[in-house]
Amino acid sequence: MLQTLAIAHYRSLYDLVVPMGPLNLVTGDNGSGKSSLYRALRLLAETAQGGVAAALAREGGLGSALWAGPGRIDTRMLRGEVPVQGQAHAPPVALRLGFAAETVGYAIDLGLPVGQGSMFDLDPQIKCESIWAGPFLRSASVLVERRGALVRRRHDRRWEVVDEHLSVFESMFTQVADPQRMPEVLALRESIRGWRFYDHFRSDQDAPARQAPLATRTPVLSHDGRDLAAAWQTIVEIGDPQALARAVDDAFPGAQVVIDAHEGRLHLKFRQPGLLRPLAAAELSDGTLRYLLLIAALHTPRPPPLMVLNEPETSLHPDLLPALARLIIAASARSQLLVVSHASRLIAALQEAPACHRIGLHKELSQTRLLGQGLLDAPAWYWPSR
């Protein structure tokens, strides 16, 4: 389970160190930095997939993703005693992302290439990466260290160079994850690849979730829900069908979901009291379809180490939000969850759970900060040096 998430110089997240718990609830006003926190977590996940450069390119490049304020903010600026001034990006340009669990941590430092003379000069270059043992970085706890094109590992109390010719545009997760020489890199890469993100399931008439998927076992619901019927039937056969049925009844009393097979495809049918026939997925309301997708995602028979739900209340009737909170709370016993929400009713219901850890965000001088976090309250965190 992640204990700490750290982000520096990404959009409004100038220097944010966030403590984490089993169930994390991210709240705040519009523009407070909730979406930036969510995107930063997705960027971290992209390091293990080899797509961090492409992900930043989709955001407009490193220059667009970097903190746009002054390179240094002092207390007089925060108190309004002096105007905000200084360079937008004091050298060196650095976008830093990292996390730590109880036994292992990871950080990556991205910057601009130097003297490349290429048409891709705005692509981010990985300046350094580090994997360490324990909840925070210390020189004695570093297991694997990468600076530029060179990566080395600690072996028998000494440093051993593993490779001197890494591509500086790809993470070491995709270049040196060897089960024999670099088991730490491989194990952490596979753990990060297990993170799941569910962000605004489509529910329009052409939504993938309304189509009939192929009849193949699906222990993990896809990010767009295109295999909903297959994922549902997989839970029925190898998961917890009783919990699945209870979740449906909790939200829609007396209703049932059944899966029919026809010509190699699976069809989801929704039975409700008072109707003479079941409703097909194509006939369901947007809110009902989205709720069924959330049930399938949260009842996966293969729980991930981390699941992130971005505004799961979208398209749901307010009366469904207490049931959704119970669904999320139950799932947090199987996976670490991070939920980004605007809905006051969902927020109130989730906060009733003892395991709920609220991450309240607000802005000071366009800089995202944690509500109630003083200078001495943040978890211990140290960035690796370039």
C-alpha positions in Angstrom: 0.0 0.0 0.0 1.3 3.5 -0.9 2.0 5.6 2.2 3.3 8.7 0.5 2.7 10.4 -2.9 5.1 13.2 -3.8 4.8 15.7 -6.8 6.9 18.7 -7.6 6.6 21.3 -10.3 3.7 19.7 -12.1 1.0 22.2 -13.0 -0.3 23.7 -9.8 1.5 21.1 -7.7 4.6 23.0 -6.9 5.7 20.9 -3.9 3.1 18.5 -2.6 3.7 15.5 -0.3 0.5 13.6 0.4 0.1 10.9 3.1 -2.0 8.0 1.9 -4.3 5.4 3.6 -6.4 2.5 2.5 -9.2 4.7 1.3 -8.2 8.2 0.1 -10.8 10.8 -0.7 -9.6 13.8 -2.7 -11.8 16.9 -2.4 -11.6 20.6 -3.1 -13.1 23.5 -5.0 -13.0 23.7 -8.8 -9.4 24.6 -9.8 -7.9 23.5 -6.5 -5.7 20.8 -8.2 -7.7 17.6 -8.0 -7.4 16.9 -11.7 -3.6 17.7 -11.5 -3.2 15.2 -8.7 -5.1 12.5 -10.7 -3.0 13.2 -13.8 0.2 13.1 -11.8 -0.7 9.6 -10.5 -1.4 8.5 -14.1 2.0 9.9 -15.2 3.6 7.8 -12.5 1.7 4.7 -13.8 2.9 5.5 -17.4 6.6 5.1 -16.3 6.0 1.4 -16.0 4.3 1.2 -19.4 7.0 3.1 -21.3 4.6 6.0 -22.1 5.5 8.9 -19.8 6.9 11.0 -22.7 3.9 10.4 -24.9 1.6 11.1 -22.0 3.3 14.5 -21.4 3.1 15.2 -25.2 -0.7 14.7 -25.0 -0.7 17.4 -22.3 1.1 19.8 -24.6 4.7 18.9 -23.8 6.8 19.3 -20.7 6.6 23.1 -20.9 2.8 23.0 -20.6 2.9 20.6 -17.7 5.5 22.4 -15.6 4.6 24.7 -12.7 4.0 28.2 -14.2 4.8 30.2 -11.1 8.1 31.6 -9.8 10.9 29.2 -9.2 10.9 30.1 -5.5 8.0 31.1 -3.3 9.0 32.6 0.1 6.8 33.3 3.1 6.6 37.0 2.3 4.9 36.3 -1.0 2.4 33.9 0.7 1.6 36.7 3.2 1.1 39.2 0.5 3.9 41.5 1.7 5.8 41.4 -1.6 4.5 40.8 -5.2 5.0 37.4 -6.8 8.2 37.7 -8.9 11.1 35.8 -10.2 11.7 33.4 -13.1 9.0 31.0 -14.1 11.4 28.1 -14.2 14.5 28.6 -12.2 17.2 26.2 -13.5 17.3 23.3 -13.6 13.9 22.5 -15.1 12.5 19.6 -13.2 9.2 17.7 -13.0 9.4 15.2 -10.2 7.1 12.4 -9.3 7.4 9.7 -6.6 5.8 7.4 -4.2 6.7 5.3 -1.2 5.2 2.2 0.4 6.3 0.7 3.7 9.0 -1.4 2.1 9.9 0.3 -1.2 9.9 3.7 -2.9 10.4 5.2 -6.3 11.1 8.6 -7.8 11.6 10.0 -11.3 13.0 13.4 -12.3 12.2 14.7 -15.8 13.8 17.7 -17.5 14.5 19.2 -20.9 17.2 17.7 -23.2 20.4 19.7 -23.5 22.0 20.5 -26.9 20.2 17.8 -28.9 19.4 19.9 -32.0 16.4 17.7 -32.7 12.9 18.5 -33.7 11.9 16.7 -30.5 13.7 19.1 -28.2 10.6 19.5 -26.0 10.3 15.8 -25.3 11.1 15.2 -21.6 14.4 13.6 -20.8 14.7 11.4 -17.7 17.5 12.9 -15.6 17.4 10.4 -12.8 15.4 7.6 -11.3 15.8 5.8 -7.9 14.4 2.8 -6.2 15.0 2.4 -2.5 14.1 0.2 0.4 11.9 1.6 3.1 9.4 4.5 3.4 11.8 7.3 2.4 15.0 7.8 0.5 18.3 7.5 2.3 21.7 7.0 0.7 22.1 3.7 2.5 18.7 2.4 1.4 19.1 3.0 -2.4 18.7 -0.3 -4.3 18.8 1.0 -7.9 20.0 4.4 -9.2 19.8 5.8 -12.7 21.4 9.1 -13.8 21.0 9.9 -17.4 22.0 6.9 -19.5 23.7 5.0 -16.7 22.0 2.7 -14.3 23.6 0.9 -11.4 22.4 -1.4 -8.6 23.6 -2.1 -5.1 25.1 -5.6 -4.9 27.0 -7.1 -2.0 27.5 -3.7 -0.4 29.0 -2.2 -3.5 27.7 -0.5 -6.7 27.5 -2.5 -9.9 27.0 -0.8 -13.2 24.2 -2.5 -15.1 24.0 -0.4 -18.3 25.6 2.8 -19.5 23.6 3.3 -22.7 19.9 3.6 -21.6 17.6 5.7 -23.7 17.1 8.9 -21.7 13.6 9.2 -23.0 12.4 5.9 -21.5 12.2 4.7 -17.9 14.5 2.0 -16.7 11.3 0.0 -16.0 11.1 -0.8 -19.7 14.9 -1.2 -20.3 16.5 -3.2 -17.5 13.6 -5.1 -15.8 15.4 -8.4 -15.7 14.3 -11.2 -13.3 17.9 -12.3 -12.6 19.9 -9.1 -12.4 17.3 -6.5 -11.6 14.4 -8.3 -9.7 13.6 -5.1 -7.8 12.9 -3.2 -11.0 10.8 -6.0 -12.4 8.8 -6.5 -9.2 8.0 -2.7 -8.8 7.2 -2.4 -12.5 4.7 -5.2 -12.4 3.1 -3.7 -9.2 2.7 -0.3 -10.9 1.3 -1.9 -14.0 -1.4 -3.4 -11.8 -2.8 0.0 -10.9 -6.2 0.7 -12.4 -7.8 4.0 -13.4 -11.5 4.4 -14.1 -12.3 7.9 -15.4 -15.8 8.8 -16.7 -17.2 5.7 -18.2 -19.1 6.5 -21.4 -22.8 5.9 -21.2 -24.1 7.4 -24.5 -26.0 5.2 -26.9 -22.8 4.3 -28.7 -20.9 3.5 -25.5 -18.7 0.4 -25.7 -20.4 -0.9 -22.5 -23.7 -1.2 -24.4 -22.3 -3.6 -26.9 -22.1 -7.4 -26.5 -18.5 -8.6 -25.9 -17.0 -11.8 -26.9 -17.5 -14.7 -24.4 -14.1 -14.8 -22.8 -13.1 -14.8 -19.2 -12.4 -11.2 -18.1 -11.1 -10.8 -14.5 -10.4 -7.1 -15.0 -12.9 -4.7 -16.4 -11.4 -2.6 -19.2 -11.0 1.2 -18.7 -13.9 1.9 -21.0 -16.2 -0.9 -19.9 -16.5 -2.5 -23.3 -16.4 -6.0 -21.7 -18.9 -5.4 -19.0 -21.0 -8.5 -19.6 -17.9 -10.7 -19.7 -16.4 -9.2 -16.6 -19.8 -9.6 -14.8 -20.0 -13.3 -15.7 -16.4 -13.8 -14.7 -17.2 -12.5 -11.2 -20.2 -14.8 -11.0 -18.1 -17.9 -11.9 -14.8 -17.2 -10.1 -15.4 -14.2 -7.8 -18.1 -13.4 -5.2 -21.5 -13.7 -6.8 -23.3 -13.1 -3.5 -21.6 -9.8 -3.0 -22.3 -8.9 -6.6 -26.0 -9.6 -6.2 -26.1 -7.7 -2.9 -24.5 -4.6 -4.5 -27.2 -4.6 -7.2 -30.0 -5.0 -4.7 -28.6 -2.3 -2.4 -28.8 0.3 -5.3 -31.9 -1.1 -7.1 -34.0 -3.0 -4.6 -35.4 -6.2 -6.1 -33.4 -5.9 -9.3 -31.2 -8.6 -10.8 -28.5 -8.8 -13.5 -28.3 -11.9 -15.7 -26.0 -12.8 -18.5 -27.1 -14.6 -21.6 -24.8 -16.2 -24.2 -25.6 -16.2 -27.9 -23.3 -17.0 -30.8 -20.1 -16.5 -28.9 -21.1 -13.2 -27.3 -22.5 -12.3 -23.9 -25.5 -10.1 -23.4 -26.3 -8.3 -20.1 -30.0 -8.2 -19.1 -31.3 -6.1 -16.2 -34.5 -7.4 -14.4 -36.5 -5.0 -12.4 -39.7 -5.6 -10.4 -42.8 -4.6 -12.3 -41.4 -5.1 -15.8 -42.5 -8.0 -18.0 -39.1 -8.4 -19.7 -35.5 -7.7 -18.8 -33.8 -4.6 -20.2 -30.8 -5.0 -22.5 -27.7 -2.9 -21.9 -28.7 -0.7 -24.8 -31.9 0.2 -23.0 -30.5 1.1 -19.6 -30.4 4.7 -18.4 -27.0 6.4 -18.3 -26.9 6.3 -14.5 -27.9 2.6 -14.2 -25.3 1.6 -16.8 -22.5 3.6 -15.0 -23.5 2.1 -11.7 -23.3 -1.4 -13.0 -19.9 -0.6 -14.5 -18.7 0.6 -11.1 -20.0 -2.6 -9.4 -18.1 -4.7 -11.9 -14.9 -2.7 -11.5 -15.0 -2.8 -7.7 -15.9 -6.5 -7.4 -13.0 -7.7 -9.6 -11.8 -11.2 -8.7 -8.2 -9.8 -9.3 -8.0 -6.9 -6.9 -5.3 -4.4 -7.9 -2.7 -2.8 -5.5 -4.3 0.6 -6.3 -7.5 1.6 -7.9 -8.3 5.2 -8.8 -11.8 6.5 -9.4 -12.1 10.0 -10.9 -15.5 11.5 -10.1 -17.5 8.2 -10.0 -20.6 10.2 -9.1 -21.0 11.5 -12.7 -24.5 10.8 -14.2 -25.6 9.1 -10.9 -28.8 10.2 -9.1 -28.0 11.6 -5.7 -30.0 8.8 -4.0 -27.5 6.3 -5.4 -24.5 7.9 -3.7 -24.8 6.3 -0.3 -24.9 2.9 -1.9 -21.9 3.8 -4.0 -20.1 4.8 -0.8 -20.8 1.5 0.7 -19.5 -0.2 -2.4 -16.3 1.8 -2.4 -15.8 1.2 1.4 -16.2 -2.5 0.9 -13.7 -2.6 -2.0 -11.1 -0.7 0.1 -10.7 -3.8 2.2 -9.3 -5.6 -0.9 -7.4 -2.8 -2.7 -6.1 0.7 -1.8 -8.5 3.2 -3.3 -8.2 6.8 -4.3 -11.4 8.6 -5.1 -11.7 12.1 -6.5 -15.1 13.6 -5.9 -17.2 16.8 -6.0 -20.4 15.3 -4.6 -21.0 16.4 -1.0 -23.3 13.4 -0.4 -20.8 10.9 -1.5 -18.0 12.7 0.4 -20.1 12.7 3.6 -20.9 9.0 3.3 -17.3 8.0 2.6 -16.1 10.0 5.6 -18.1 7.8 7.9 -15.7 4.9 7.2 -12.9 4.7 9.8 -10.3 3.9 7.1 -11.2 7.0 5.0 -8.4 9.5 4.7 -9.5 12.9 3.3 -7.1 14.8 1.1 -8.5 18.3 1.0 -6.9 20.6 -1.6 -6.9 24.4 -1.8 -5.0 27.1 -3.6 -2.5 29.7 -2.2 -1.0 31.9 -4.9 -2.1 29.4 -7.5 -0.2 26.7 -5.6 -2.1 23.6 -4.5 -1.7 22.8 -0.9 -3.2 20.3 1.6 -5.8 21.7 4.0 -4.4 21.6 7.5 -0.9 20.5 6.5 1.8 22.6 8.2 5.5 22.7 7.5 6.1 19.9 10.1 3.0 17.8 9.2 4.1 16.5 5.8 5.6 12.9 5.6 9.4 12.7 5.3 10.4 12.9 1.7 13.7 13.4 -0.1 14.2 13.7 -3.9 17.2 11.9 -5.5 19.9 14.2 -6.8 20.7 14.4 -10.5 
